[in-house]
Amino acid sequence: MDNSYNKDFSVDDIAQKLGLSERHLMRLFKAYYGVTPKEYIGDKRISKSKILLKDTSKDIIDIAYEVGFKSISIFYKCFKKQTGITPKQYRTNRCIRPK
């Protein structure tokens, strides 16, 4: 999952590859990581987008699609929920350095 965070897949896809039921995988995953697989992937996508926002001049929409979001509105909603600011604000704020 760490290497495929930007791909489209379901928990059922992962469970089938591991030979587990979806429900059992969800329980194991939550017990080990403390979050659901969906939350884990969302966190990975936001983390990668933060790196791209800081280290590249790519358009925000391109970053959203590159990290696996299907729409810019979902990306903005998830980003703001996790960081408290929009991707644009994040990119702008990273340029401000304390003296």
N, C-alpha and C positions, 0 to 999 in steps of 0.2 A: 504494500500500500504506500510505503514511503516513496517508492520510485514511480508509482502510477497514479499519484494524486490528481493529475491533470486529465486523466482518462475518465470516460463515462462507464461506470459499472455499478452494480447493485450489491447489497449485502448478500442476497441470494446467490449471485455469481461467485462471490468469495467463498461462501459456505459450500457450494457445490465443488469448487476446486479443492477444498480441504476435506471433503467427505463428511461434512457436518450439517446438521439442520440449521436453518437460519436462526431459529430461537436459541439453540445451544451456542452458536457462534456469538450472538449478541450478549448472552450472559457471560461467556468467557472473556470477551473483549472488554466489556464494561468492568468486570472484576479486575482485569489486569491493568487497563489504561485509565479507568475512572470516567470514561466518556463512551458514547456510542460510536460505532464506526463512522456514521455520518458526521458527527461532531469532530471526530479526529481528522477526517479528510478536509472538512471545512477549515479547521485550524491550520493544516498543512498548506492549503491553498492561500489563505490570508498571509501566512508567514512568508511564503515564496513571493507573493505579490508585493509585500513590504520591501523585500530585497530588490525586486525589479523597479519599484518606484524610486528607491534611493539611488540605485546604481546604473540605471539606464534612462534614456530619454524617450523610451517607447510610449506611445499613446496609452492612456489608461484603458481604453476599450480593448486594445491589443493585449495588454497585460491580463485583463479579466479573462479573455478567451484562452490565452496561453496557459494559465494556471487551472483551467477546467470549468470556469463558470459558463453557463449557457446563455446568460443575458447580462447586460451591464447593470440593469436595475437590481438584480439579485446580488451581483458583486458589491454594489454600493451599500445595499442593505446589510449584507453580512459583514463587510468591512467596518461600517460605522458601528454595528452592534458590538464587534469585538474590540475596536480601538477607541470608539467615542468620537471619531472624526471621519470625514470623507477621505477617499484616496487622494483627491486633489489637495486637501488641507495637509494631509500627511506628507505629500511630496513637497509642498511649499515650506512646511515647518522644518523639514530635515535640512533645509538650506540655512536656517537660523542657528548660528553657533554662539554659545555664551562667550563673553570676553573675559 
